Amino acid sequence: MRLTQLRVVGSGSTIEIYKYNEDHPLAYDFQIVGNKSRERIEVVDEQSRLRKIESRKRSLQRTKTNLRRLVNTNAWMWKKPNGKYYLPTFATFTFKEDIQDVKTANWFFSAFIKRLNEYVHGERKNVLRYVVVPEFQKRGAVHFHAVFFNLSYVLNDSLEVIWGNGMVRIKAIRHVDNVGAYITKYMSKEFEDHRLDGLKHYSSSRGLIRPTEIRNEKIAERIVERIPKKYLVREKEFESQHQGKVIYQQFKLGKHMSLADFMPKSTSV
């Protein structure tokens, strides 16, 4: 097990820094010994019920954070054959039929992705890179919000024909500095819907770029020293359940910049 007072997370042009108190450093690289099964504990009193609600909130917040970072890591980072960058594209897909089962809706969306790959790239092999979130309409039917990171321009009418299940709305994201925060706010309003219990709150294609997390304190310190303060957009303190007081900083770099621009040439410690 190792301990650190500094953690750096890079997701595209967004860099997040967590500074922990020396009395409550972050533990990592530890191993879980044994395989103890957890027994299901029924809620028997109000205090237990509140703990269960709080645990659910923390889990949902982690899911939102993971989604935000994944979107930021891939937005503006995929290039066209001519070397220019794709614009991130946001799309909403609805069903004309009253499909209320998420698994059934997911099957239709997977089939659509194959057709869209064939339309754009001439083959059903999954070349498109995207994330997709299911949501329930007021009538109970499922619809999808998706972000594509390398989708060439497709007319809305053409996309609606390829979808073949109902209406489609699509738009390119041009003037949003923090695409992950924008999309997460727009897409996650139904994350707490209990109809999604036991199901994935979002899905993603294979081949996406993953966020980079640095927990080695010496390397993290060298990265922090290299980031110009002009990129600092947010700073706050908060209380962590396990780490106590944490200082959080968020840096927003220029488009197409990333944590790699501030990595030390040598990462040996």
C-alpha contacts under 8 A as a table, 3 or more apart, distances in Angstrom:
res1	aa1	res2	aa2	distance
1	M	27	A	6.60
1	M	28	Y	5.90
1	M	29	D	5.12
1	M	30	F	4.26
1	M	31	Q	7.41
2	R	27	A	5.64
2	R	28	Y	5.35
2	R	29	D	5.97
2	R	30	F	7.09
3	L	25	P	5.85
3	L	26	L	5.45
3	L	27	A	4.59
3	L	28	Y	6.32
4	T	7	R	7.31
4	T	20	Y	7.79
4	T	25	P	5.39
4	T	26	L	5.24
4	T	27	A	6.64
4	T	28	Y	7.99
4	T	215	R	6.62
4	T	216	N	6.83
4	T	217	E	5.52
5	Q	18	Y	7.99
5	Q	19	K	5.65
5	Q	20	Y	4.60
5	Q	21	N	6.49
5	Q	22	E	6.34
5	Q	25	P	5.00
5	Q	26	L	6.24
5	Q	217	E	6.76
6	L	17	I	7.23
6	L	18	Y	5.74
6	L	19	K	4.76
6	L	20	Y	6.20
6	L	26	L	7.95
6	L	215	R	6.67
6	L	216	N	7.83
6	L	217	E	5.60
6	L	220	A	6.49
6	L	221	E	7.39
7	R	17	I	5.78
7	R	18	Y	5.09
7	R	19	K	6.66
7	R	213	E	7.33
7	R	214	I	5.83
7	R	215	R	4.85
7	R	216	N	7.57
7	R	217	E	7.15
7	R	220	A	6.49
8	V	15	I	7.05
8	V	16	E	5.75
8	V	17	I	4.65
8	V	18	Y	6.47
8	V	213	E	5.76
8	V	214	I	5.03
8	V	215	R	6.62
8	V	220	A	6.14
9	V	15	I	5.73
9	V	16	E	5.09
9	V	17	I	6.49
9	V	211	P	6.98
9	V	212	T	5.69
9	V	213	E	4.41
9	V	214	I	6.30
10	G	13	S	7.40
10	G	14	T	6.01
10	G	15	I	4.53
10	G	16	E	6.43
10	G	73	T	7.67
10	G	211	P	5.68
10	G	212	T	4.99
10	G	213	E	6.29
10	G	258	S	6.92
10	G	259	L	5.31
11	S	14	T	5.31
11	S	15	I	6.31
11	S	69	R	5.21
11	S	70	L	6.77
11	S	72	N	5.40
11	S	73	T	4.17
11	S	74	N	7.96
11	S	210	R	7.59
11	S	211	P	4.67
11	S	212	T	6.53
11	S	258	S	7.30
11	S	259	L	7.60
12	G	15	I	7.72
12	G	69	R	7.87
12	G	72	N	5.10
12	G	73	T	3.67
12	G	74	N	6.38
12	G	75	A	7.17
12	G	77	M	7.48
12	G	211	P	7.34
12	G	256	H	7.40
12	G	257	M	7.00
12	G	258	S	5.11
12	G	259	L	7.27
13	S	72	N	7.02
13	S	73	T	7.21
13	S	252	K	5.97
13	S	253	L	4.96
13	S	254	G	6.42
13	S	255	K	6.28
13	S	256	H	6.51
13	S	257	M	5.21
13	S	258	S	4.60
13	S	259	L	7.19
14	T	72	N	6.96
14	T	73	T	7.96
14	T	178	N	7.72
14	T	250	Q	7.07
14	T	251	F	5.78
14	T	252	K	4.82
14	T	253	L	6.21
14	T	258	S	7.07
14	T	259	L	7.92
15	I	250	Q	5.80
15	I	251	F	5.07
15	I	252	K	6.57
15	I	253	L	7.83
15	I	258	S	7.73
15	I	259	L	6.66
16	E	248	Y	7.25
16	E	249	Q	5.76
16	E	250	Q	4.56
16	E	251	F	6.35
17	I	248	Y	5.74
17	I	249	Q	5.11
17	I	250	Q	6.40
18	Y	246	V	6.58
18	Y	247	I	5.82
18	Y	248	Y	4.85
18	Y	249	Q	6.71
19	K	246	V	5.70
19	K	247	I	5.02
19	K	248	Y	6.51
20	Y	24	H	6.57
20	Y	25	P	5.60
20	Y	26	L	7.01
20	Y	243	Q	6.74
20	Y	244	G	7.87
20	Y	245	K	6.85
20	Y	246	V	5.08
20	Y	247	I	6.74
21	N	24	H	5.26
21	N	25	P	6.05
21	N	243	Q	7.33
21	N	244	G	7.30
21	N	245	K	6.49
21	N	246	V	6.78
22	E	25	P	5.57
24	H	242	H	7.61
24	H	243	Q	4.98
24	H	244	G	6.58
25	P	243	Q	6.54
26	L	243	Q	6.81
27	A	30	F	7.31
28	Y	215	R	7.72
32	I	35	N	7.98
43	V	46	E	7.88
43	V	48	S	5.64
43	V	49	R	5.64
44	V	48	S	6.62
44	V	49	R	7.54
45	D	48	S	5.45
45	D	49	R	6.34
46	E	49	R	5.01
46	E	50	L	6.21
47	Q	50	L	5.18
47	Q	51	R	6.27
48	S	51	R	5.07
48	S	52	K	6.22
49	R	52	K	5.11
49	R	53	I	6.34
50	L	53	I	5.04
50	L	54	E	6.16
51	R	54	E	5.07
51	R	55	S	6.10
52	K	55	S	5.11
52	K	56	R	6.23
53	I	56	R	5.10
53	I	57	K	6.28
54	E	57	K	5.07
54	E	58	R	6.35
55	S	58	R	5.21
55	S	59	S	6.26
56	R	59	S	5.07
56	R	60	L	6.16
57	K	60	L	5.14
57	K	61	Q	6.09
58	R	61	Q	5.04
58	R	62	R	6.27
59	S	62	R	5.20
59	S	63	T	6.37
60	L	63	T	4.98
60	L	64	K	6.27
60	L	191	F	7.05
60	L	192	E	7.28
61	Q	64	K	5.07
61	Q	65	T	6.16
62	R	65	T	5.02
62	R	66	N	6.10
63	T	66	N	5.13
63	T	67	L	6.21
63	T	201	H	7.72
64	K	67	L	5.08
64	K	68	R	6.11
64	K	184	T	6.65
64	K	188	S	7.11
65	T	68	R	5.09
65	T	69	R	6.18
66	N	69	R	5.25
66	N	70	L	6.10
67	L	70	L	5.11
67	L	71	V	6.19
67	L	180	G	7.47
67	L	184	T	6.87
67	L	202	Y	7.78
68	R	71	V	5.32
68	R	72	N	6.20
68	R	180	G	4.32
68	R	181	A	5.84
68	R	183	I	7.42
68	R	184	T	5.67
69	R	72	N	5.07
69	R	73	T	5.99
69	R	180	G	6.33
69	R	211	P	6.42
70	L	73	T	5.16
70	L	74	N	6.54
70	L	180	G	7.51
70	L	209	I	7.61
70	L	210	R	6.31
70	L	211	P	6.34
71	V	74	N	5.42
71	V	75	A	5.95
71	V	131	V	7.61
71	V	179	V	6.96
71	V	180	G	4.93
71	V	183	I	7.92
72	N	75	A	5.33
72	N	178	N	7.06
72	N	179	V	6.01
72	N	180	G	4.71
73	T	77	M	7.43
73	T	209	I	6.33
73	T	210	R	6.51
73	T	211	P	5.86
74	N	77	M	5.30
74	N	78	W	7.03
74	N	149	F	6.49
74	N	208	L	6.87
74	N	209	I	6.00
74	N	210	R	7.97
75	A	78	W	7.42
75	A	87	L	7.59
75	A	88	P	5.71
75	A	149	F	5.92
75	A	179	V	6.89
75	A	180	G	8.00
76	W	85	Y	6.13
76	W	86	Y	6.30
76	W	87	L	6.22
76	W	88	P	6.54
76	W	149	F	7.32
76	W	255	K	6.87
76	W	256	H	6.17
77	M	85	Y	6.72
77	M	86	Y	7.65
77	M	149	F	7.85
77	M	256	H	6.11
78	W	85	Y	5.70
78	W	86	Y	5.88
78	W	149	F	6.55
78	W	150	N	5.92
79	K	82	N	7.74
79	K	83	G	5.58
79	K	84	K	5.49
79	K	85	Y	4.28
79	K	86	Y	5.81
79	K	150	N	7.39
80	K	83	G	5.32
80	K	84	K	5.41
80	K	85	Y	5.83
80	K	86	Y	6.27
80	K	150	N	7.63
81	P	84	K	7.52
86	Y	149	F	6.66
86	Y	150	N	5.50
86	Y	151	L	7.09
86	Y	152	S	7.39
87	L	149	F	6.89
87	L	150	N	7.40
87	L	172	A	6.17
87	L	173	I	6.29
87	L	174	R	6.70
88	P	147	V	6.70
88	P	148	F	5.78
88	P	149	F	4.76
88	P	150	N	7.07
88	P	151	L	7.76
88	P	172	A	5.96
88	P	173	I	5.45
88	P	174	R	7.73
89	T	147	V	5.50
89	T	148	F	5.05
89	T	149	F	6.49
89	T	151	L	7.07
89	T	170	I	7.07
89	T	171	K	5.78
89	T	172	A	4.31
89	T	173	I	5.72
90	F	145	H	7.37
90	F	146	A	5.84
90	F	147	V	4.58
90	F	148	F	6.50
90	F	170	I	5.72
90	F	171	K	5.46
90	F	172	A	6.13
90	F	173	I	6.85
91	A	145	H	5.83
91	A	146	A	5.26
91	A	147	V	6.37
91	A	168	V	6.97
91	A	169	R	5.47
91	A	170	I	4.20
91	A	171	K	6.47
92	T	143	H	7.33
92	T	144	F	5.59
92	T	145	H	4.55
92	T	146	A	6.35
92	T	168	V	5.62
92	T	169	R	5.17
92	T	170	I	6.52
93	F	143	H	5.69
93	F	144	F	5.05
93	F	145	H	6.51
93	F	163	W	7.84
93	F	166	G	7.25
93	F	167	M	6.15
93	F	168	V	4.80
93	F	169	R	6.85
94	T	142	V	7.22
94	T	143	H	4.60
94	T	144	F	6.57
94	T	165	N	7.23
94	T	166	G	5.44
94	T	167	M	5.35
94	T	168	V	6.45
95	F	98	D	6.86
95	F	99	I	6.94
95	F	141	A	7.43
95	F	142	V	7.18
95	F	143	H	6.43
95	F	165	N	5.28
95	F	166	G	4.59
95	F	167	M	6.88
96	K	165	N	6.18
96	K	166	G	4.66
96	K	167	M	7.36
97	E	141	A	7.96
97	E	165	N	7.63
97	E	166	G	7.80
98	D	140	G	7.60
98	D	141	A	5.18
98	D	142	V	7.83
99	I	102	V	7.94
99	I	104	T	7.53
99	I	105	A	6.73
99	I	141	A	5.10
99	I	142	V	6.01
100	Q	105	A	7.70
100	Q	136	F	7.79
100	Q	140	G	5.88
100	Q	141	A	4.51
100	Q	142	V	5.37
101	D	104	T	5.45
101	D	105	A	6.32
101	D	141	A	7.96
101	D	142	V	7.21
102	V	105	A	4.95
102	V	106	N	6.00
102	V	134	P	7.41
102	V	142	V	6.64
102	V	196	L	7.97
103	K	106	N	5.03
103	K	107	W	6.40
104	T	107	W	5.19
104	T	108	F	6.66
105	A	108	F	5.22
105	A	109	F	6.34
105	A	142	V	6.84
105	A	143	H	7.91
106	N	109	F	5.01
106	N	110	S	6.13
107	W	110	S	5.20
107	W	111	A	6.31
108	F	111	A	5.20
108	F	112	F	6.21
109	F	112	F	4.94
109	F	113	I	6.26
110	S	113	I	5.15
110	S	114	K	6.61
111	A	114	K	5.29
111	A	115	R	6.56
112	F	115	R	5.07
112	F	116	L	6.08
112	F	162	I	6.86
112	F	163	W	5.62
113	I	116	L	4.97
113	I	117	N	6.05
113	I	126	N	7.70
114	K	117	N	5.19
114	K	118	E	6.31
114	K	124	R	4.84
114	K	125	K	7.08
114	K	126	N	6.85
115	R	118	E	5.10
115	R	119	Y	6.18
115	R	124	R	6.49
115	R	162	I	6.61
116	L	119	Y	4.96
116	L	120	V	6.09
116	L	124	R	7.80
116	L	159	L	7.97
116	L	162	I	6.55
117	N	120	V	5.28
117	N	121	H	5.49
117	N	122	G	6.81
117	N	123	E	6.06
117	N	124	R	5.23
117	N	125	K	6.75
117	N	126	N	6.22
117	N	127	V	6.47
117	N	128	L	6.48
118	E	121	H	5.35
118	E	122	G	4.28
118	E	123	E	4.15
118	E	124	R	4.71
118	E	125	K	7.65
119	Y	122	G	5.69
119	Y	123	E	7.54
120	V	151	L	7.94
120	V	152	S	7.20
121	H	124	R	7.92
121	H	127	V	7.53
126	N	129	R	7.99
126	N	205	S	7.96
128	L	148	F	7.26
128	L	149	F	7.60
128	L	150	N	6.12
128	L	151	L	6.58
128	L	205	S	7.52
129	R	148	F	5.88
129	R	149	F	5.57
129	R	150	N	6.03
129	R	151	L	7.85
129	R	204	S	7.73
129	R	205	S	5.57
129	R	206	R	7.20
129	R	207	G	7.01
129	R	208	L	6.32
130	Y	146	A	6.81
130	Y	147	V	5.41
130	Y	148	F	4.33
130	Y	149	F	5.86
130	Y	150	N	7.95
130	Y	204	S	5.77
130	Y	205	S	5.55
130	Y	208	L	7.78
131	V	146	A	5.61
131	V	147	V	5.46
131	V	148	F	6.84
131	V	202	Y	7.01
131	V	203	S	5.69
131	V	204	S	4.21
131	V	205	S	6.46
132	V	144	F	6.58
132	V	145	H	5.64
132	V	146	A	4.16
132	V	147	V	6.50
132	V	202	Y	5.63
132	V	203	S	5.35
132	V	204	S	6.26
133	V	144	F	5.64
133	V	145	H	5.27
133	V	146	A	6.30
133	V	187	M	6.82
133	V	188	S	7.87
133	V	201	H	6.35
133	V	202	Y	4.46
133	V	203	S	6.55
134	P	142	V	6.56
134	P	143	H	5.85
134	P	144	F	4.61
134	P	145	H	6.52
134	P	201	H	7.00
134	P	202	Y	6.82
135	E	142	V	5.65
135	E	143	H	5.42
135	E	144	F	5.99
135	E	145	H	7.57
135	E	190	E	6.15
136	F	139	R	7.82
136	F	140	G	5.49
136	F	141	A	5.54
136	F	142	V	4.60
136	F	143	H	6.16
136	F	190	E	7.47
137	Q	140	G	5.17
137	Q	141	A	5.37
137	Q	142	V	6.24
137	Q	143	H	6.96
138	K	141	A	7.43
145	H	187	M	6.56
148	F	151	L	5.80
151	L	154	V	7.97
154	V	158	S	6.63
154	V	159	L	6.41
155	L	158	S	5.18
155	L	159	L	6.21
156	N	159	L	5.08
156	N	160	E	6.14
156	N	168	V	6.90
156	N	169	R	6.72
156	N	170	I	6.29
157	D	160	E	5.07
157	D	161	V	6.41
158	S	161	V	5.16
158	S	162	I	6.35
159	L	162	I	5.05
159	L	163	W	6.07
159	L	168	V	7.12
160	E	163	W	5.02
160	E	164	G	6.06
160	E	165	N	7.94
160	E	166	G	7.11
160	E	167	M	6.15
160	E	168	V	5.40
161	V	164	G	5.00
163	W	166	G	7.23
163	W	168	V	7.75
173	I	176	V	6.64
173	I	179	V	7.94
176	V	179	V	5.69
176	V	182	Y	7.47
178	N	181	A	5.56
178	N	182	Y	6.36
178	N	252	K	7.85
179	V	182	Y	5.07
179	V	183	I	5.99
180	G	183	I	5.28
180	G	184	T	5.88
181	A	184	T	5.18
181	A	185	K	6.07
182	Y	185	K	5.44
182	Y	186	Y	6.28
183	I	186	Y	5.02
183	I	187	M	5.69
184	T	187	M	5.09
184	T	188	S	5.49
185	K	188	S	5.75
185	K	189	K	6.82
186	Y	189	K	6.66
187	M	190	E	7.64
188	S	191	F	5.13
189	K	192	E	7.53
190	E	193	D	5.35
191	F	196	L	7.65
191	F	201	H	6.56
192	E	196	L	7.84
193	D	196	L	5.88
193	D	197	D	7.63
194	H	197	D	5.17
196	L	199	L	5.28
196	L	200	K	7.22
196	L	201	H	6.73
200	K	203	S	6.69
204	S	208	L	7.82
205	S	208	L	6.65
212	T	259	L	7.80
214	I	217	E	7.88
214	I	219	I	7.40
214	I	220	A	6.13
215	R	219	I	7.99
215	R	220	A	6.73
216	N	219	I	5.57
216	N	220	A	6.06
217	E	220	A	4.99
217	E	221	E	6.05
218	K	221	E	5.19
218	K	222	R	6.47
218	K	269	V	6.94
219	I	222	R	5.21
219	I	223	I	6.36
219	I	264	P	7.44
219	I	267	T	6.28
219	I	269	V	7.58
220	A	223	I	5.09
220	A	224	V	6.21
221	E	224	V	5.17
221	E	225	E	6.28
222	R	225	E	5.22
222	R	226	R	6.54
222	R	263	M	7.78
222	R	264	P	6.73
223	I	226	R	5.23
223	I	227	I	6.65
223	I	262	F	5.65
223	I	263	M	5.74
223	I	264	P	6.73
224	V	227	I	5.53
225	E	228	P	7.96
226	R	262	F	5.89
227	I	231	Y	7.54
227	I	262	F	6.61
228	P	231	Y	6.06
228	P	232	L	7.86
229	K	232	L	5.39
231	Y	251	F	5.03
231	Y	252	K	5.29
231	Y	253	L	5.77
232	L	235	E	7.73
232	L	249	Q	7.18
232	L	250	Q	5.97
232	L	251	F	4.30
232	L	252	K	6.43
233	V	249	Q	7.82
233	V	250	Q	5.88
233	V	251	F	5.54
233	V	252	K	6.35
234	R	248	Y	7.99
234	R	249	Q	5.64
234	R	250	Q	5.05
234	R	251	F	7.04
235	E	247	I	7.45
235	E	248	Y	5.61
235	E	249	Q	4.44
235	E	250	Q	6.45
236	K	247	I	5.99
236	K	248	Y	5.36
236	K	249	Q	6.70
237	E	245	K	6.74
237	E	246	V	5.60
237	E	247	I	4.57
237	E	248	Y	6.03
238	F	245	K	5.71
238	F	246	V	5.46
238	F	247	I	6.73
238	F	248	Y	7.75
239	E	243	Q	7.54
239	E	244	G	5.11
239	E	245	K	4.58
239	E	246	V	6.14
240	S	243	Q	5.11
240	S	244	G	4.72
240	S	245	K	6.15
240	S	246	V	6.69
241	Q	244	G	6.17
243	Q	246	V	7.01
253	L	257	M	6.06
253	L	258	S	7.10
254	G	257	M	5.52
257	M	260	A	7.90
257	M	261	D	6.73
258	S	261	D	5.78
258	S	262	F	7.83
259	L	262	F	5.57
259	L	263	M	6.52
260	A	263	M	5.15
263	M	267	T	8.00
264	P	267	T	6.17
